[in-house]
Amino acid sequence: MKLDFLNPPNWSASNAVPITDDLLDDDSNVSSLDAAKFFSLPSFEIPAVSNVLDLFTDLPVEFLKYQTSEAAENRIKIQHGTTTLAFKFKYGIIVAVDSRATGGSYIASQTVKKIIEINPYLLGTMAGGAADCSFWERELGRQCRLYELRNKERISVAAASKLLSNMVYSYKGMGLSMGTMVTGWDKTGPNLFYVDSDGQRVKGDLFSVGSGSTYAYGILDSVYDFNMSVEDAIDLGRRAIYHATHRDAYSGGLVSVYHVQEDGWKFISRTDVTELHDQYNAQPKPSLL
């Protein structure tokens, strides 16, 4: 195994001018000083990444692609689970998520904030790797702000989702794990997009993402109506996430609900699933046909 990359870098400061008190005290020296050389930074050689498996060149990209592929002997496979959903209806968009973070069967946290507030008019959801989703959606927020400063108008939901898609596509096959929804209100009205770590980008009216999404879809498909009231839509989103947490071991914690409107998103509630279980369990069950 090559360990050359552990050696200290070879500094080459031949172009830099040494700074001394005599040099700075003498006005004639300062006036004739070559500023480019005086303020130049020393250059150094970038250490090469070790070719650990003798399978690649010194490119860390190829090394990472191999370690996340099925051909690797000790494959890096991230275990994750969550339930997120969003759907359009007559009065905007409802976004609902759980708050449990897991690593396989280990519950790492029950209070993860899985709805990222990109700006006052845009929301993003987290499903997959928490670090990947959090980093790239916050980077998306920075890019959206730069767009506003350059163009003197808010970025559209379609453009924001395309920015995210393009950014993660350049890292395709390198181990990113993301299944996000980007939603908001722009000049064309409410919009909802699904974006994943492969760069796939899909526009739709209803999405659920995560290990508990099949359970959430069961509730959504049975009750969803585009013309429902705001109260009914909020209850549907909350109820769908609750049922997913009840059946999916990798979802749980708190159910957070947001409502996207023309004047921006609005936080609705954050409720413990235990409270929802008591609430829904007390309600009469529909009779079987």
C-alpha positions in Angstrom: 0.0 0.0 0.0 1.4 3.4 -1.0 1.5 5.9 1.9 3.2 8.7 0.0 0.3 11.0 0.7 1.2 11.0 4.4 4.5 12.7 3.7 4.6 16.5 4.4 4.1 18.7 1.3 7.2 20.1 -0.4 7.0 23.9 0.1 8.3 26.0 -2.7 8.6 29.6 -1.7 11.2 30.8 -4.2 8.9 33.6 -5.4 8.0 35.0 -2.0 10.1 37.9 -0.6 11.1 37.5 3.0 9.5 40.2 5.3 12.0 41.9 7.6 11.9 45.0 9.8 14.6 46.6 7.7 12.6 46.2 4.6 9.5 47.8 6.0 11.4 50.7 7.7 13.2 51.8 4.6 10.8 54.0 2.4 13.0 53.5 -0.7 12.7 49.7 -0.4 8.9 50.0 0.1 8.4 52.2 -3.0 10.4 49.9 -5.2 8.9 46.7 -3.8 7.3 44.3 -6.2 3.9 43.9 -4.6 3.0 40.7 -6.6 6.1 38.9 -5.2 5.8 40.5 -1.7 2.2 39.3 -1.2 2.5 36.1 -3.1 1.6 32.9 -1.3 4.0 30.0 -1.2 3.1 27.1 -3.5 3.1 23.5 -2.6 2.4 20.2 -4.2 -1.0 18.6 -3.6 -0.5 15.1 -2.1 -1.8 12.3 -4.3 -4.5 10.0 -3.0 -3.1 6.5 -2.2 -4.1 3.8 -4.7 -5.2 1.5 -1.9 -6.7 -1.3 -4.0 -4.4 -1.0 -7.1 -7.6 -0.8 -9.1 -7.7 2.9 -10.1 -5.6 5.9 -10.8 -5.1 8.5 -8.0 -8.6 9.8 -8.5 -10.7 9.7 -5.2 -13.9 9.8 -7.3 -13.2 6.4 -8.9 -12.3 5.0 -5.5 -15.5 6.2 -3.9 -17.6 4.9 -6.9 -16.1 1.5 -6.4 -16.7 1.4 -2.6 -20.4 2.2 -3.1 -20.9 -0.3 -5.9 -22.0 -3.9 -5.6 -18.6 -5.1 -6.7 -16.9 -3.9 -3.5 -15.9 -6.5 -1.0 -17.0 -4.2 1.9 -19.6 -2.1 0.2 -20.6 1.2 1.8 -24.4 0.9 2.1 -26.2 3.5 4.0 -29.3 2.3 5.9 -32.0 4.9 6.4 -35.7 5.3 6.8 -38.3 8.1 7.0 -41.7 9.2 5.7 -42.3 12.5 4.0 -45.2 13.7 1.8 -46.5 16.7 -0.1 -49.6 17.3 -2.2 -51.3 20.1 -4.0 -54.9 21.1 -3.5 -57.2 24.0 -4.1 -55.7 26.3 -1.5 -52.0 25.5 -1.9 -49.7 22.7 -0.9 -49.5 20.6 2.3 -46.2 19.3 3.4 -45.9 16.7 6.2 -43.0 14.7 7.6 -42.0 12.6 10.6 -38.9 13.3 12.7 -37.1 10.0 13.3 -33.5 9.4 12.2 -32.3 5.8 12.1 -29.2 3.9 11.2 -30.5 0.5 10.5 -32.4 -0.7 13.7 -30.7 2.0 15.8 -32.9 5.1 16.4 -30.4 8.0 16.4 -32.9 10.8 17.0 -36.6 11.5 17.4 -36.4 15.3 16.8 -34.9 15.8 13.3 -36.3 18.7 11.4 -37.0 17.1 8.0 -38.6 20.2 6.4 -35.9 22.7 5.4 -37.0 26.3 5.0 -35.1 27.3 1.9 -36.6 30.8 1.8 -39.9 32.3 2.8 -41.6 30.9 -0.3 -39.7 27.6 -0.8 -39.6 24.4 1.3 -37.5 21.2 0.9 -38.0 17.8 2.5 -35.4 15.3 3.7 -35.4 11.6 2.9 -32.3 9.4 2.6 -29.0 10.6 4.1 -29.7 13.4 6.6 -26.3 15.0 6.0 -26.7 14.9 2.2 -30.2 16.4 2.2 -29.3 19.1 4.8 -26.1 20.2 3.0 -27.4 20.3 -0.5 -30.8 21.9 0.3 -29.0 24.6 2.4 -26.6 25.1 -0.6 -29.8 25.4 -2.7 -30.9 28.2 -0.4 -27.7 30.1 -1.0 -28.0 29.7 -4.7 -31.6 30.9 -4.7 -30.5 34.0 -2.7 -27.8 34.7 -5.2 -30.3 34.4 -8.0 -32.6 37.0 -6.3 -29.7 39.4 -5.9 -28.6 39.1 -9.6 -32.1 39.1 -11.2 -34.1 41.3 -8.7 -36.9 38.7 -8.5 -37.6 35.4 -6.7 -36.5 32.2 -8.3 -39.3 29.9 -9.6 -39.9 26.5 -8.0 -39.0 24.8 -11.3 -35.7 26.7 -11.5 -34.8 25.9 -7.9 -35.5 22.2 -8.3 -33.4 22.2 -11.5 -30.5 23.8 -9.7 -30.7 21.1 -7.0 -31.0 18.4 -9.7 -27.9 19.7 -11.6 -25.8 20.0 -8.5 -26.4 16.4 -7.2 -26.2 14.9 -10.7 -22.5 15.8 -10.9 -22.0 13.5 -7.9 -24.0 10.6 -9.3 -22.6 7.2 -8.3 -20.5 8.6 -5.5 -22.7 7.6 -2.6 -25.1 10.4 -2.2 -28.5 9.3 -0.8 -31.3 11.8 -1.4 -35.0 11.7 -2.1 -36.3 15.2 -1.7 -39.3 17.3 -2.6 -38.9 21.0 -3.5 -42.2 22.9 -3.2 -43.3 26.5 -3.1 -45.4 29.3 -4.7 -44.1 31.4 -7.6 -45.6 33.5 -10.4 -47.2 30.4 -12.0 -48.8 29.3 -8.7 -48.1 26.4 -6.4 -45.6 23.9 -7.7 -44.2 20.6 -6.5 -41.1 18.7 -7.7 -39.4 15.5 -6.7 -35.6 15.4 -6.9 -33.3 12.5 -6.0 -29.5 11.9 -5.8 -29.4 10.5 -9.3 -30.5 13.8 -10.7 -34.0 12.6 -11.5 -36.5 15.5 -11.4 -40.3 15.0 -11.7 -43.1 17.4 -11.4 -46.3 16.2 -9.8 -49.3 16.9 -7.6 -48.8 14.3 -4.9 -45.6 12.6 -3.7 -44.6 10.5 -0.7 -40.9 9.5 -0.2 -39.2 7.2 2.3 -39.5 3.8 3.8 -43.0 4.5 5.1 -44.3 6.0 1.9 -46.4 3.0 0.9 -48.4 3.3 4.1 -48.8 7.1 3.5 -49.9 6.5 -0.1 -52.6 4.1 1.2 -54.2 6.9 3.3 -53.7 9.6 0.6 -55.2 7.6 -2.2 -58.3 6.8 -0.2 -59.1 10.3 1.0 -57.3 12.9 -1.2 -59.6 15.3 -3.0 -58.3 18.4 -4.8 -61.2 20.5 -3.6 -60.9 19.7 0.1 -60.9 22.4 2.7 -57.6 23.6 4.3 -58.6 21.9 7.6 -59.3 18.6 5.9 -56.0 18.8 3.9 -54.0 19.5 7.1 -55.7 16.5 8.8 -55.0 14.3 5.8 -51.3 15.1 5.8 -51.0 14.6 9.5 -53.0 11.4 9.5 -51.1 9.8 6.6 -47.7 10.4 8.4 -49.2 9.0 11.6 -50.3 5.8 10.0 -46.9 5.4 8.3 -45.1 5.8 11.7 -47.5 3.2 13.2 -46.5 0.6 10.6 -43.0 1.5 9.6 -40.3 1.0 12.3 -38.0 3.5 10.7 -40.5 6.4 11.0 -41.7 8.1 14.2 -41.2 10.9 16.6 -43.1 14.0 15.7 -45.4 14.9 12.8 -44.7 18.3 11.4 -47.1 20.0 9.0 -46.6 23.1 6.8 -49.0 24.9 4.4 -47.6 26.6 1.3 -49.8 29.6 0.3 -49.5 32.5 -2.1 -47.9 34.8 0.5 -45.4 32.0 1.5 -45.3 28.9 3.7 -46.9 28.7 7.1 -45.9 26.4 9.9 -49.1 24.6 11.1 -48.2 22.1 13.9 -45.7 19.6 15.3 -47.4 16.8 17.2 -46.1 13.7 19.0 -47.3 10.5 17.3 -48.3 9.1 20.7 -50.8 11.9 21.1 -52.1 11.3 17.5 -52.4 7.5 18.3 -54.7 8.3 21.3 -56.7 10.8 19.2 -57.3 8.6 16.2 -57.8 5.5 18.2 -60.7 7.0 20.0 -62.5 7.8 16.8 -65.1 5.4 15.4 -63.7 3.0 12.8 -65.5 2.7 9.4 -67.6 -0.5 9.0 -66.2 -3.1 6.7 -68.1 -3.6 3.4 
